Amino acid sequence: MDTTPISASLEFTLRLARAQATLVRRLDQVLGGYHGISFSDFMLLHYLNRSPGGRLRRVDLAERQGLTASGVTRTLLPLEKIGLVERQQDPRDARVAYAAITGTGRELLNNATTVAEQISKELLRSCPAAQFDDLSNALALIAGMNASNS
Protein backbone atom coordinates (compact mmCIF):
# COMPACT_ATOMS: atom_id res chain seq x y z
CA MET A 1 0.00 0.00 0.00
CA ASP A 2 1.42 3.38 -1.06
CA THR A 3 1.17 5.97 1.68
CA THR A 4 2.81 8.81 -0.22
CA PRO A 5 1.47 12.04 1.23
CA ILE A 6 -0.62 14.24 -1.05
CA SER A 7 -1.07 17.98 -0.98
CA ALA A 8 -3.92 19.65 0.85
CA SER A 9 -5.26 20.91 -2.50
CA LEU A 10 -5.40 17.38 -3.95
CA GLU A 11 -6.98 16.04 -0.76
CA PHE A 12 -9.62 18.81 -0.97
CA THR A 13 -10.24 18.01 -4.65
CA LEU A 14 -10.73 14.31 -3.94
CA ARG A 15 -13.08 15.01 -1.04
CA LEU A 16 -15.00 17.55 -3.11
CA ALA A 17 -15.49 15.02 -5.91
CA ARG A 18 -16.72 12.38 -3.47
CA ALA A 19 -19.06 14.85 -1.76
CA GLN A 20 -20.42 16.00 -5.12
CA ALA A 21 -21.11 12.41 -6.17
CA THR A 22 -22.93 11.76 -2.88
CA LEU A 23 -25.02 14.93 -3.18
CA VAL A 24 -25.98 14.29 -6.80
CA ARG A 25 -26.84 10.65 -6.18
CA ARG A 26 -29.14 11.51 -3.25
CA LEU A 27 -30.78 14.48 -5.01
CA ASP A 28 -31.28 12.44 -8.21
CA GLN A 29 -32.95 9.72 -6.17
CA VAL A 30 -35.34 12.01 -4.29
CA LEU A 31 -36.14 14.47 -7.09
CA GLY A 32 -36.70 11.55 -9.45
CA GLY A 33 -38.98 9.82 -6.99
CA TYR A 34 -41.09 12.87 -6.18
CA HIS A 35 -40.95 14.91 -9.38
CA GLY A 36 -39.60 12.71 -12.17
CA ILE A 37 -36.55 14.90 -12.81
CA SER A 38 -32.85 14.53 -12.17
CA PHE A 39 -30.74 16.97 -10.18
CA SER A 40 -29.24 18.09 -13.49
CA ASP A 41 -32.76 18.87 -14.76
CA PHE A 42 -33.44 20.74 -11.52
CA MET A 43 -30.30 22.86 -11.95
CA LEU A 44 -31.22 23.64 -15.55
CA LEU A 45 -34.71 24.81 -14.51
CA HIS A 46 -33.16 26.79 -11.64
CA TYR A 47 -30.76 28.64 -13.97
CA LEU A 48 -33.52 29.41 -16.45
CA ASN A 49 -35.85 30.63 -13.71
CA ARG A 50 -33.18 32.99 -12.30
CA SER A 51 -32.40 34.49 -15.71
CA PRO A 52 -34.02 37.65 -17.09
CA GLY A 53 -37.26 36.67 -18.79
CA GLY A 54 -36.80 33.08 -17.63
CA ARG A 55 -34.63 32.27 -20.63
CA LEU A 56 -31.01 31.79 -21.62
CA ARG A 57 -29.10 31.17 -24.80
CA ARG A 58 -28.18 27.51 -24.97
CA VAL A 59 -24.48 28.36 -24.92
CA ASP A 60 -24.93 30.30 -21.65
CA LEU A 61 -26.94 27.46 -20.16
CA ALA A 62 -24.19 25.04 -21.19
CA GLU A 63 -21.62 27.16 -19.36
CA ARG A 64 -23.66 27.21 -16.17
CA GLN A 65 -24.29 23.46 -16.34
CA GLY A 66 -20.68 22.63 -17.18
CA LEU A 67 -21.82 20.90 -20.37
CA THR A 68 -21.19 21.26 -24.07
CA ALA A 69 -23.82 22.93 -26.24
CA SER A 70 -24.81 19.53 -27.63
CA GLY A 71 -25.01 18.15 -24.07
CA VAL A 72 -27.46 20.90 -23.13
CA THR A 73 -29.51 20.20 -26.24
CA ARG A 74 -29.75 16.52 -25.27
CA THR A 75 -30.77 17.53 -21.73
CA LEU A 76 -33.39 19.98 -22.97
CA LEU A 77 -35.16 17.61 -25.39
CA PRO A 78 -37.00 15.50 -22.79
CA LEU A 79 -37.85 18.62 -20.77
CA GLU A 80 -39.32 20.21 -23.90
CA LYS A 81 -41.37 17.09 -24.61
CA ILE A 82 -43.00 17.21 -21.18
CA GLY A 83 -43.58 20.97 -21.34
CA LEU A 84 -41.12 22.21 -18.71
CA VAL A 85 -39.04 24.25 -21.16
CA GLU A 86 -39.56 25.61 -24.64
CA ARG A 87 -37.43 26.90 -27.48
CA GLN A 88 -37.63 30.57 -28.35
CA GLN A 89 -36.09 32.32 -31.33
CA ASP A 90 -34.61 35.78 -31.03
CA PRO A 91 -36.89 38.06 -33.09
CA ARG A 92 -33.88 40.17 -34.14
CA ASP A 93 -31.48 37.32 -34.97
CA ALA A 94 -32.79 34.00 -36.30
CA ARG A 95 -29.43 32.36 -35.55
CA VAL A 96 -29.93 32.82 -31.80
CA ALA A 97 -32.10 30.32 -29.94
CA TYR A 98 -33.11 30.45 -26.30
CA ALA A 99 -34.27 27.85 -23.84
CA ALA A 100 -37.08 29.23 -21.68
CA ILE A 101 -38.82 27.86 -18.62
CA THR A 102 -42.58 27.43 -19.00
CA GLY A 103 -45.27 28.04 -16.39
CA THR A 104 -45.43 24.29 -15.84
CA GLY A 105 -41.65 24.22 -15.42
CA ARG A 106 -41.82 27.03 -12.86
CA GLU A 107 -44.50 25.23 -10.87
CA LEU A 108 -42.53 21.98 -10.85
CA LEU A 109 -39.34 23.88 -9.91
CA ASN A 110 -41.08 25.56 -6.97
CA ASN A 111 -42.27 22.19 -5.67
CA ALA A 112 -38.94 20.51 -6.34
CA THR A 113 -37.06 23.32 -4.58
CA THR A 114 -38.84 22.45 -1.34
CA VAL A 115 -37.67 18.85 -1.63
CA ALA A 116 -34.12 19.87 -2.68
CA GLU A 117 -33.93 22.25 0.30
CA GLN A 118 -34.92 19.45 2.70
CA ILE A 119 -32.39 17.02 1.24
CA SER A 120 -29.65 19.66 1.22
CA LYS A 121 -30.26 20.44 4.89
CA GLU A 122 -30.24 16.74 5.70
CA LEU A 123 -26.98 16.13 3.84
CA LEU A 124 -25.29 19.19 5.36
CA ARG A 125 -26.62 18.79 8.91
CA SER A 126 -23.14 17.98 10.26
CA CYS A 127 -21.50 20.99 8.63
CA PRO A 128 -21.41 24.10 10.85
CA ALA A 129 -23.66 26.78 9.34
CA ALA A 130 -20.99 29.40 10.05
CA GLN A 131 -18.77 27.73 7.44
CA PHE A 132 -21.35 27.78 4.61
CA ASP A 133 -20.54 31.28 3.33
CA ASP A 134 -16.78 30.69 3.23
CA LEU A 135 -17.15 27.28 1.63
CA SER A 136 -19.73 28.56 -0.85
CA ASN A 137 -17.41 31.43 -1.84
CA ALA A 138 -14.49 29.03 -2.28
CA LEU A 139 -16.58 26.75 -4.49
CA ALA A 140 -17.75 29.73 -6.55
CA LEU A 141 -14.13 30.75 -7.12
CA ILE A 142 -13.27 27.23 -8.29
CA ALA A 143 -16.25 27.22 -10.66
CA GLY A 144 -15.56 30.73 -11.95
CA MET A 145 -18.99 31.85 -10.80
CA ASN A 146 -20.28 35.28 -9.98
CA ALA A 147 -23.68 36.60 -8.93
CA SER A 148 -24.98 36.63 -12.52
CA ASN A 149 -24.33 32.96 -13.21
CA SER A 150 -24.89 31.30 -9.84
Secondary structure, DSSP 4 states (H G I P E B T S, - for coil): -------HHHHHHHHHHHHHHHHHHHHHHHHHHHHS--HHHHHHHHHHHHSGGGEEEHHHHHHHHT--HHHHHHHHHHHHHTTSEEEEEETTEEEEEEEEE-HHHHHHHHHHHHHHHHHHHHHTTTS-GGGHHHHHHHHHHHHT--GGG-
